[in-house]
Amino acid sequence: MRRIVDLLVFVSCLTAGAQTLRVNHIGYLKDDIKAAVYVGNTDPARMTFALSSPSEGVMDVDSVVIKEPWSPFAYSARIYFSSVRNPGEYVLSASVDGHVAEVTRLYIGDDAYSRLGLNELPLVYLRQQRCGYNPVHRDNCHMHDGVMALSGDCDGQHIDVTGGWHDASDYLQYITTSATAVYQLMFAYRENPSVWADSFGADGHLGSNGVPDILDEARWGLEWMCRMNPTDSLFLNQIADDRDHRYAGLPAADSVDYGFGKGGARPVYPCLPYPAGHGIYRNRSTGLASSVGKFASSFGLGAEIFAQYDNDFAADLGRRSATAYDVAVEHPGVCQTIPVVSPYFYEEDNWSDDIELAAMTRYAATGDDRYLDDAIGYGRIEPVTPWMGADSARYYQWYPFVNLGHVALARTGGRTGREFVRNLRSGLCRVADRADGNVFMQGVPFIWCSNNLVVALVTHAMLYRDITGDNSYLELETAARDWLFGVNPWGQTMIMMPRDSCIASPVQPHSAMTDISVGRRPGRDYLVGGLVDGPVYRSIYDSLLGLRLRGDDMMAPFHGDAVYHDDYGDYSTNEPTLDGTASLTYMLGRLCGK
């Protein structure tokens, strides 16, 4: 039987051209709503779909549900096989008039995610992103950071803000995304503490140190955030700016000159409560709360988590959290990042969600009902995160993409809990309405970093289901997860997998590491675990500056209203990001804990 299956797969690869059966490449859990997707130009009513395995033989699928066509294909269908529960490898085949046209492999089993150690993969990427001492390159970078800019009388003063992580494939650093990454790592640990390994030390090198690796990474970020908060009244928002894009290579050799010599110090920008820029462009800042609120919540959760490892560090974080919370409350509004030579910056337009989460961390730490009342008030300003149900948004306009403050309030029970459960449900309902009818059940807008929205949706749905026991949105949740792992038009896993996994995932990400070897290993190996941006609307792709593909567009047959390229030249869809990757840890921790 196995030889026959292998022959069918081989023949299909030779004859099928563009593959049109899409499955979750990682696998399906036994209790999953299991679905594959067919897209193509043959009417699925003429087709027969079947599963086979050496132990089970050939089986009919449960059902085939024809859906609206997904551009650019004439036909589409969801293929359900939820009744198949026995663990093992299977082949899904599609036949037309009795002839096999397509086949693809899939796996079923509750170890689908844990057998690959998937929850630890994002930490591989994050260690590679470290600034200061980098354990992958075994070298230091950006050790002269930084020089104060746009800071009045402090302009030109040196301040030590070394450390942290590079934001993406460039070397800028932002509180906006770094603080969110820190919180996501600690939240993932707190929710599922037993699934995290201790194989690396605090320095990022192999060797156990008695602390789970996910917390080593979180502490790396927290220590940098402390440097970005040098006094009780000063909160720094950003290191470097978009002049960074003049250099593409290993970070230790960064040669950009910000006015302090090639490869010298980089500018450090404070949190500013008014529109600002360092060139012809300006952001739309109105306050401090969005950034300083993130300081408060990350410091607050850090105080809780690290109390079992380092009392002094935890106490300092708790004190900083209280101070940051008061500053955020005093300065409501958004604090956006600084543009210089291009019009692109983090356009975060909401802030109440940041103080809401900060207030709930303060409430958890103190039990003071004042913080609970604050959180309720701020939560009511934005009952539903605005991207949910929207067709479009500006770059990071509604951020963070998942509102964990709502989750904390929903968990309080009683009238308040019921109110915020309704808010969580409303968000899911809006996404479900957009997903209704389309074959991938995909309800997120294809804006820049759309994959981050998909992860946020899965996280939101998982937490809602835990709080309520309501499975109404379980298929929406599962379909969003499947999208990340190959059930998408391009058949691509959106998380960079080890090369020996033989799982289709990005091989030409937009990163200097794509072209660089580290020791005897390709640099791409150190990007494992990175979540790439994901598809964008064709209209967005066509409007972006400086996009030029390196090779032929192998994904072209699958582009419709949305496009994705596994190509170094596409920074809009194929660049791994810090916060997107960190946001995977809750979802993967849950899945690996099955």
C-alpha positions in Angstrom: 0.0 0.0 0.0 2.8 2.5 0.9 4.5 2.0 -2.4 1.2 2.6 -4.3 0.7 5.8 -2.2 4.2 7.0 -2.9 3.8 6.4 -6.6 0.5 8.3 -6.7 2.2 11.3 -4.9 5.1 11.2 -7.4 2.8 11.0 -10.5 0.7 13.8 -9.1 3.7 16.1 -8.7 4.6 15.4 -12.3 1.2 15.9 -13.8 -0.9 18.2 -11.6 1.0 21.4 -12.1 -0.2 23.9 -9.5 -1.3 21.9 -6.5 -4.9 22.7 -5.5 -5.5 20.4 -2.4 -4.5 22.3 0.7 -4.0 20.6 4.1 -2.5 21.5 7.4 1.2 20.4 6.9 1.7 20.0 10.7 -1.3 17.8 11.2 -4.7 17.5 12.7 -5.5 16.7 16.4 -7.8 13.8 16.9 -10.7 16.0 18.1 -10.2 18.7 15.5 -12.8 19.8 13.0 -10.7 18.4 10.2 -10.9 20.0 6.8 -8.9 20.4 3.7 -9.5 22.8 0.9 -9.8 22.3 -2.8 -9.4 25.3 -5.2 -9.1 24.8 -8.9 -10.9 25.0 -12.3 -12.6 21.6 -12.2 -16.1 21.5 -10.7 -15.8 19.6 -7.4 -19.2 18.0 -8.1 -17.3 15.9 -10.8 -14.6 14.9 -8.3 -14.3 12.2 -5.7 -12.2 12.8 -2.6 -10.9 10.0 -0.4 -8.5 9.3 2.4 -6.2 6.2 2.5 -3.5 4.8 4.8 -1.6 1.5 5.0 -3.7 0.5 8.1 -7.1 1.9 7.2 -7.2 1.3 3.5 -9.3 3.7 1.4 -12.1 5.7 3.1 -14.7 8.2 1.9 -14.4 11.7 3.3 -17.3 12.8 5.6 -18.6 15.6 3.2 -17.6 18.0 0.5 -19.1 21.5 0.8 -18.9 23.7 -2.3 -18.1 27.3 -1.5 -18.0 30.6 -3.4 -15.1 30.7 -5.9 -11.8 32.0 -4.4 -10.0 34.3 -6.9 -8.4 33.3 -9.2 -10.1 29.9 -9.2 -13.4 29.0 -10.7 -14.3 26.5 -8.0 -13.6 25.8 -4.3 -14.8 23.3 -1.7 -14.1 22.4 1.9 -13.5 18.7 2.4 -14.3 17.3 5.8 -12.9 14.2 7.5 -13.5 14.8 11.2 -14.6 11.3 11.8 -11.1 9.9 11.0 -9.4 9.8 14.4 -6.9 7.0 14.4 -3.4 8.4 14.7 -1.1 8.1 11.7 -0.2 9.3 8.2 -2.8 9.5 5.5 -3.1 10.4 1.9 -5.9 12.7 0.6 -6.7 12.1 -3.1 -8.9 13.9 -5.6 -10.1 12.0 -8.6 -11.8 13.2 -11.8 -13.8 10.8 -13.9 -12.0 7.9 -12.1 -8.5 9.2 -12.6 -6.4 10.5 -9.7 -5.7 14.2 -10.3 -4.3 15.4 -7.0 -2.8 13.7 -3.8 -1.3 15.1 -0.7 -0.1 13.7 2.6 -1.5 14.6 6.1 -1.0 13.5 9.7 -3.6 12.9 12.4 -2.7 12.6 16.1 -2.6 14.6 19.3 1.1 14.8 19.1 0.9 16.6 15.7 2.5 19.8 17.2 4.5 18.4 20.1 6.3 15.8 18.0 8.0 18.7 16.2 8.6 20.7 19.4 6.8 23.5 17.7 6.4 25.7 20.8 10.2 26.1 21.1 10.8 27.2 17.5 9.8 30.9 18.0 12.6 31.1 20.6 15.2 30.1 18.0 14.2 33.1 16.0 14.1 35.5 19.0 17.6 34.5 20.1 18.8 35.4 16.6 17.1 38.8 17.0 19.0 39.8 20.1 20.8 43.1 20.0 23.9 43.8 22.1 25.4 40.4 22.6 24.0 38.0 20.0 24.5 34.3 20.8 23.9 33.1 17.2 26.6 35.4 15.7 28.7 35.1 18.9 29.4 38.8 18.5 28.3 42.2 19.8 26.3 44.7 17.9 25.1 48.3 18.4 27.2 48.7 21.6 27.3 52.5 21.3 23.5 53.0 21.7 22.5 55.6 22.0 22.3 59.4 21.7 19.2 61.2 22.8 17.2 62.9 20.0 14.0 65.0 19.9 14.4 65.3 23.6 14.9 69.1 24.2 17.8 69.9 26.5 18.9 66.3 26.6 19.6 66.2 22.8 23.1 64.8 22.1 23.5 63.1 25.5 24.6 59.5 25.6 22.5 56.9 27.3 23.1 53.2 27.6 20.2 51.4 26.0 22.0 48.3 24.7 20.2 45.0 24.5 16.7 44.0 23.5 15.8 42.6 20.1 15.9 43.9 16.5 12.3 44.5 15.4 12.3 42.5 12.2 14.9 42.0 9.4 16.1 45.6 9.9 17.8 46.6 13.2 15.4 49.2 14.6 14.0 48.7 18.1 10.6 49.8 19.4 8.8 49.6 22.7 5.6 49.2 20.7 6.5 45.8 19.5 9.2 44.7 22.0 7.0 45.3 25.1 4.2 43.4 23.4 6.6 40.5 22.6 7.7 40.5 26.3 4.1 40.3 27.5 3.2 37.6 25.0 6.1 35.4 26.1 5.3 35.7 29.8 1.6 35.2 29.1 2.3 32.0 27.2 4.4 30.7 30.0 1.8 31.6 32.7 -1.0 29.9 30.9 0.9 26.7 30.1 4.0 26.5 32.3 4.6 22.8 32.0 5.4 22.7 28.2 8.5 24.9 28.2 12.0 23.5 28.1 15.2 24.6 29.8 17.9 23.9 27.3 19.5 27.3 27.1 21.1 29.8 29.5 20.3 33.4 30.0 23.1 34.3 27.4 21.3 32.3 24.7 23.9 29.5 24.6 23.1 25.8 25.1 23.0 24.8 28.8 20.3 24.6 31.4 20.1 27.4 34.0 17.0 26.4 36.0 14.8 28.9 34.1 12.6 28.0 31.2 14.0 29.3 28.0 10.9 31.3 27.2 11.5 33.3 30.5 15.2 33.7 29.7 14.0 35.4 26.5 11.4 37.5 28.3 14.0 38.7 30.8 16.3 39.7 28.0 13.5 42.0 26.8 12.6 43.2 30.3 16.2 44.2 31.2 16.3 46.3 28.0 13.0 47.9 28.8 14.4 48.9 32.2 17.2 50.7 30.4 14.5 52.4 28.2 13.0 53.7 31.5 16.1 55.3 33.1 14.1 57.5 35.5 10.6 57.5 36.9 9.6 60.3 34.5 11.5 59.3 31.3 10.2 56.6 29.0 12.1 55.9 25.8 10.2 54.7 22.7 12.6 53.9 19.9 16.2 53.3 18.9 17.3 54.2 15.4 15.0 55.1 12.5 14.3 54.3 8.9 17.8 55.4 7.8 18.6 51.9 9.1 17.4 50.5 5.7 20.6 51.7 4.0 22.4 48.7 5.4 21.7 45.0 4.9 24.1 42.5 6.5 25.2 41.1 9.8 24.2 43.4 12.6 27.8 43.6 14.1 28.9 45.2 10.9 26.1 47.8 10.7 27.6 50.8 9.0 24.7 53.3 9.0 25.8 56.8 9.9 23.2 58.7 12.0 25.5 61.7 12.3 27.8 60.0 14.8 30.1 58.2 12.4 29.6 55.0 10.4 28.5 52.2 12.7 28.5 54.6 15.6 25.8 55.5 18.1 22.2 55.5 17.0 19.5 58.0 18.0 17.2 57.2 20.9 13.7 58.9 20.8 11.6 59.4 23.9 7.9 58.8 24.2 6.4 62.1 23.0 2.8 63.1 23.4 2.5 65.2 20.3 3.2 64.7 16.5 6.9 64.4 15.8 9.4 63.4 13.1 13.0 63.8 12.4 12.6 64.7 8.7 9.8 65.8 6.4 7.4 63.2 7.8 5.4 63.4 11.1 3.5 60.9 13.1 0.1 61.6 14.7 1.0 61.1 18.4 -1.5 62.5 20.9 -0.3 61.2 24.3 1.9 58.6 26.1 -0.6 55.9 27.2 -0.2 53.4 24.3 3.6 53.1 24.9 3.8 53.8 28.7 0.8 51.5 29.3 2.8 48.7 27.6 5.7 49.4 30.0 3.3 49.1 32.9 1.7 45.8 31.9 5.0 44.1 30.9 6.7 45.2 34.1 3.7 44.2 36.1 3.4 40.7 34.6 7.2 40.4 34.9 7.0 41.1 38.7 4.5 38.3 39.1 6.4 35.8 36.9 10.0 36.4 38.2 9.1 36.5 41.9 9.9 32.8 41.9 13.3 33.3 40.4 14.7 36.7 41.5 13.0 38.7 44.2 15.0 41.9 43.7 14.4 42.0 40.0 10.7 41.3 40.5 10.4 44.0 43.2 12.0 46.5 40.9 9.6 45.6 38.1 6.7 46.0 40.4 7.8 49.4 41.4 8.3 50.4 37.8 4.9 49.1 36.8 3.1 51.2 39.4 5.0 54.4 38.3 4.4 53.7 34.6 0.7 53.1 35.2 0.3 56.6 36.8 2.2 58.3 34.0 0.0 56.5 31.4 -3.2 57.6 33.1 -2.0 61.1 33.3 -1.2 61.3 29.5 -4.0 59.5 27.6 -3.5 59.1 23.9 -1.3 57.4 21.4 2.5 57.5 21.1 3.6 56.6 17.6 7.0 55.8 16.3 9.3 58.4 14.6 9.6 58.5 10.7 12.5 60.2 9.0 13.1 59.4 5.3 10.0 57.4 4.5 6.3 57.7 5.3 6.1 54.3 7.1 5.8 54.1 10.9 3.8 52.2 13.5 0.4 54.0 13.2 -1.1 52.8 16.4 -4.4 54.8 16.9 -5.8 53.1 20.0 -4.5 53.4 23.6 -7.3 52.5 26.0 -6.6 48.8 25.6 -3.0 49.3 26.8 -4.1 51.0 30.0 -6.9 48.5 30.5 -4.3 45.6 30.4 -2.0 47.6 32.7 -4.8 48.3 35.1 -5.6 44.5 35.3 -1.9 43.7 36.0 -2.0 46.3 38.8 -5.2 44.8 40.1 -3.7 41.3 40.1 -0.6 42.6 42.0 -2.5 44.6 44.6 -6.1 43.5 44.8 -7.0 47.2 44.8 -10.5 47.7 43.4 -9.5 51.1 42.1 -7.5 49.3 39.3 -10.4 47.0 38.5 -12.7 50.0 38.1 -10.1 51.7 35.9 -9.8 48.7 33.7 -13.6 48.4 33.3 -13.7 52.1 32.3 -10.9 51.8 29.8 -12.3 48.6 28.4 -15.6 50.2 27.7 -13.9 52.8 25.5 -13.1 50.1 22.9 -15.4 47.1 23.4 -14.1 45.4 20.3 -10.6 45.7 18.8 -11.5 47.7 15.6 -9.6 45.5 13.1 -12.1 42.7 13.8 -14.7 43.0 11.1 -12.8 45.7 9.2 -11.9 45.4 5.6 -8.7 47.5 5.9 -6.5 49.4 8.4 -3.3 51.4 8.3 0.0 49.8 9.4 -0.5 48.5 13.0 -3.4 51.0 13.4 -5.2 48.8 16.0 -2.6 47.3 18.2 -2.0 45.0 20.1 -4.0 42.8 17.8 -5.5 40.8 20.7 -7.0 42.5 23.7 -5.7 40.5 26.7 -7.2 43.1 29.1 -10.7 42.0 27.9 -9.7 38.4 28.7 -8.6 39.3 32.2 -11.9 41.2 32.8 -13.9 38.3 31.3 -12.3 36.0 33.8 -13.5 38.0 36.8 -17.0 36.5 36.5 -20.2 38.2 37.6 -21.7 41.1 35.8 -18.3 42.5 34.7 -17.2 39.1 33.4 -20.4 38.7 31.4 -20.0 42.1 29.9 -16.5 41.4 28.6 -17.4 37.9 27.5 -20.0 39.6 25.3 -17.2 41.9 23.9 -15.0 38.9 23.1 -17.9 37.2 21.4 -18.7 40.3 19.4 -15.2 40.4 18.0 -15.4 36.7 16.9 -18.9 37.3 15.4 -17.6 40.2 13.3 -14.7 38.1 11.9 -17.0 35.2 11.3 -19.4 37.4 9.3 -16.5 38.4 7.0 -15.4 34.7 6.7 -18.9 33.5 5.9 -19.0 31.8 2.5 -15.3 31.8 1.7 -13.7 28.4 1.4 -10.8 29.2 3.8 -13.1 30.7 6.4 -10.7 33.5 6.4 -12.1 36.7 8.0 -9.1 38.9 8.6 -8.3 41.8 6.3 -5.2 41.2 4.2 -3.3 44.2 5.5 0.4 44.3 6.2 1.2 41.6 8.8 -2.0 39.8 8.2 -0.6 36.7 9.7 -0.3 38.5 13.1 -4.1 39.1 12.9 -4.6 35.4 12.2 -2.6 34.4 15.3 -4.5 37.0 17.3 -7.7 35.6 16.2 -6.7 32.0 17.2 -5.5 33.3 20.6 -8.7 35.3 21.1 -10.9 32.3 20.1 -9.0 29.8 22.3 -9.3 32.0 25.4 -13.0 32.8 24.7 -13.7 29.1 24.4 -11.8 28.4 27.7 -13.7 31.1 29.6 -17.2 30.2 28.3 -17.2 26.6 27.1 -18.9 27.9 23.9 -17.7 26.0 20.8 -19.7 28.2 18.4 -16.5 29.6 16.9 -14.4 26.4 17.0 -14.3 25.9 13.3 -13.4 29.6 12.7 -10.5 29.1 15.2 -9.4 25.8 13.7 -9.5 27.2 10.1 -7.4 30.2 11.1 -4.8 27.9 12.7 -4.9 25.7 9.5 -4.4 28.8 7.4 -1.0 29.4 9.1 0.1 25.8 8.4 -0.8 25.4 4.8 -4.5 25.6 4.2 -4.1 28.8 2.2 -4.1 29.5 -1.5 -0.3 29.2 -1.7 0.0 25.9 0.3 2.6 27.6 2.5 3.3 27.2 6.2 3.7 30.7 7.3 6.2 29.8 10.1 9.7 29.1 9.1 10.3 25.4 9.7 13.6 23.5 9.9 14.8 22.4 6.5 14.9 18.7 7.5 11.1 18.8 8.4 10.3 18.7 4.6 7.3 21.0 5.4 6.6 23.7 2.8 7.6 27.0 4.5 9.5 30.2 3.5 13.0 29.5 2.2 13.7 33.0 0.8 12.6 35.3 3.6 13.3 39.1 3.5 16.3 39.0 5.8 20.0 39.5 5.5 20.3 36.0 7.1 18.9 34.5 3.9 22.3 35.2 2.1 24.6 34.7 5.0 26.2 31.7 6.6 26.9 31.5 10.3 29.8 29.0 10.8 29.0 26.1 8.6 25.2 26.6 8.7 23.1 28.8 6.4 21.8 31.9 8.2 18.3 30.9 7.2 18.5 28.1 9.8 18.6 30.7 12.6 15.3 32.2 11.3 13.5 29.0 12.1 10.3 29.7 14.1 9.9 33.2 12.6 6.4 34.1 11.5 6.4 36.0 8.2 4.1 38.9 7.5 1.6 37.0 5.3 -0.5 37.9 2.3 -1.6 41.5 1.5 -4.2 42.8 -0.8 -2.9 43.2 -4.3 -3.7 47.0 -4.1 -1.4 47.3 -1.1 1.4 45.3 -2.8 1.2 47.4 -5.9 1.4 50.7 -4.0 4.5 49.9 -1.9 7.9 51.4 -2.6 11.0 49.5 -3.4 9.5 46.1 -4.0 11.4 44.0 -6.6 11.3 40.2 -6.7 14.6 38.4 -7.1 13.2 35.4 -9.0 10.3 34.3 -11.0 6.9 34.6 -9.2 6.3 30.9 -8.6 3.2 31.8 -6.5 1.6 33.6 -9.4 -1.0 31.0 -10.2 -2.5 31.4 -6.8 -2.7 35.2 -6.5 -6.1 36.7 -6.6 -7.2 39.7 -4.6 -4.4 38.8 -2.2 -0.8 38.1 -3.0 2.1 36.3 -1.2 5.7 35.7 -2.3 8.3 33.4 -0.9 10.9 35.8 -2.2 13.6 37.9 -0.5 12.5 41.0 -2.5 9.0 41.0 -1.0 9.3 42.8 2.4 5.5 43.2 2.6 4.6 39.5 2.8 7.8 37.4 3.5 9.6 39.2 6.3 9.7 37.6 9.8 8.8 39.9 12.7 9.6 40.0 16.4 6.1 40.6 17.8 4.3 38.3 15.3 6.7 35.5 16.2 6.4 36.1 20.0 2.6 36.0 19.6 2.8 32.4 18.4 4.0 31.2 21.8 0.6 31.1 23.5 -1.1 29.2 20.6 1.8 26.8 20.2 2.1 26.2 23.9 -1.6 25.2 24.0 -1.3 22.9 21.0 1.9 21.2 22.2 0.2 20.7 25.6 -2.4 18.4 24.1 
